[in-house]
Amino acid sequence: MKREEILKKSRSEDCDEGKEYIEGRGRYYGEIVFVILAAILMIYNLFRGQTNYQVFTLFWGFLAAEGFGKYRVGKSKTNLIVTIFAAVASICNLILSIMLPTP
């Protein structure tokens, strides 16, 4: 491919690297806050004698969705395995949170 063709194709993609960087950083900090809040809720529930099924449902569901997105782009078997296990864990915790009464 010639240089001009590559530049033309790049300009027509509507890809703004600055915007992608900002979104990536925002996602990174969002993930950190999510994990910290999940940990706080788990510790709080532990001291109150309550279950953490709802928190684990969200946590594993998040990991499953993130792993699936990474798998779709990179086709890594590791991400596929993470996605499958996290999805199963999320579904199991969801079932437990519905079936078992909260003390």
VMD Tcl script that draws the C-alpha trace (Angstrom):
set ca {
  {0.00 0.00 0.00}
  {1.21 3.46 -0.78}
  {1.57 6.16 1.85}
  {-1.25 8.24 0.39}
  {-3.65 5.29 0.44}
  {-2.85 4.57 4.07}
  {-3.37 8.20 5.08}
  {-6.65 8.39 3.16}
  {-7.93 5.21 4.80}
  {-6.89 6.44 8.24}
  {-8.69 9.76 7.80}
  {-11.90 8.11 6.65}
  {-12.15 5.81 9.70}
  {-13.35 8.54 12.10}
  {-10.94 7.22 14.73}
  {-9.82 9.82 17.23}
  {-6.91 8.45 19.26}
  {-7.24 11.23 21.82}
  {-10.87 10.33 22.45}
  {-9.98 6.64 22.71}
  {-7.24 7.45 25.21}
  {-9.62 9.51 27.36}
  {-12.26 6.77 27.28}
  {-9.64 4.16 28.19}
  {-8.44 6.19 31.17}
  {-12.00 6.77 32.32}
  {-12.74 3.06 32.05}
  {-9.55 2.27 33.99}
  {-10.52 4.52 36.91}
  {-14.09 3.25 36.77}
  {-12.84 -0.32 37.13}
  {-10.69 0.62 40.11}
  {-13.59 2.35 41.87}
  {-15.89 -0.59 41.08}
  {-13.50 -3.08 42.69}
  {-12.93 -0.85 45.74}
  {-16.68 -0.38 46.29}
  {-17.31 -4.11 45.83}
  {-14.64 -4.86 48.44}
  {-16.15 -2.34 50.87}
  {-19.61 -3.85 50.43}
  {-18.25 -7.37 50.92}
  {-16.49 -6.40 54.14}
  {-19.58 -4.55 55.36}
  {-21.80 -7.56 54.64}
  {-19.30 -9.84 56.36}
  {-19.50 -7.84 59.59}
  {-23.30 -7.61 59.36}
  {-23.66 -11.35 58.81}
  {-25.21 -10.90 55.37}
  {-24.44 -12.75 52.16}
  {-22.41 -11.29 49.32}
  {-24.22 -13.04 46.49}
  {-25.49 -9.82 44.91}
  {-22.07 -8.18 45.04}
  {-20.40 -11.27 43.58}
  {-23.05 -11.43 40.85}
  {-22.08 -7.92 39.74}
  {-18.36 -8.53 40.14}
  {-18.27 -11.76 38.13}
  {-20.70 -10.37 35.57}
  {-18.39 -7.41 35.04}
  {-15.38 -9.70 34.58}
  {-17.34 -11.87 32.14}
  {-18.38 -8.89 30.03}
  {-14.88 -7.44 30.04}
  {-13.33 -10.79 29.15}
  {-15.83 -11.30 26.34}
  {-15.00 -7.90 24.86}
  {-11.29 -8.68 24.99}
  {-11.87 -12.11 23.46}
  {-13.88 -10.68 20.56}
  {-11.04 -8.32 19.68}
  {-7.98 -10.44 20.44}
  {-9.27 -14.02 20.10}
  {-7.18 -15.05 23.12}
  {-8.10 -18.41 24.62}
  {-7.23 -17.07 28.07}
  {-9.89 -14.37 27.73}
  {-12.39 -16.96 26.54}
  {-11.71 -19.14 29.59}
  {-12.00 -16.15 31.93}
  {-15.28 -15.20 30.25}
  {-16.76 -18.67 30.63}
  {-15.76 -19.13 34.27}
  {-16.80 -15.61 35.26}
  {-20.17 -15.98 33.50}
  {-20.83 -19.28 35.27}
  {-19.83 -17.77 38.62}
  {-22.08 -14.77 38.02}
  {-25.06 -16.95 37.11}
  {-24.49 -19.18 40.15}
  {-24.33 -16.19 42.48}
  {-27.45 -14.73 40.89}
  {-29.32 -17.99 41.48}
  {-28.10 -18.12 45.07}
  {-29.11 -14.52 45.71}
  {-32.63 -15.28 44.45}
  {-33.06 -18.70 46.05}
  {-31.55 -18.12 49.50}
  {-33.09 -15.65 51.93}
  {-30.95 -12.77 53.12}
  {-30.52 -12.87 56.92}
}
mol new
graphics top color blue
foreach p $ca { graphics top sphere $p radius 0.5 }
foreach p [lrange $ca 0 end-1] q [lrange $ca 1 end] { graphics top cylinder $p $q radius 0.2 }
display resetview
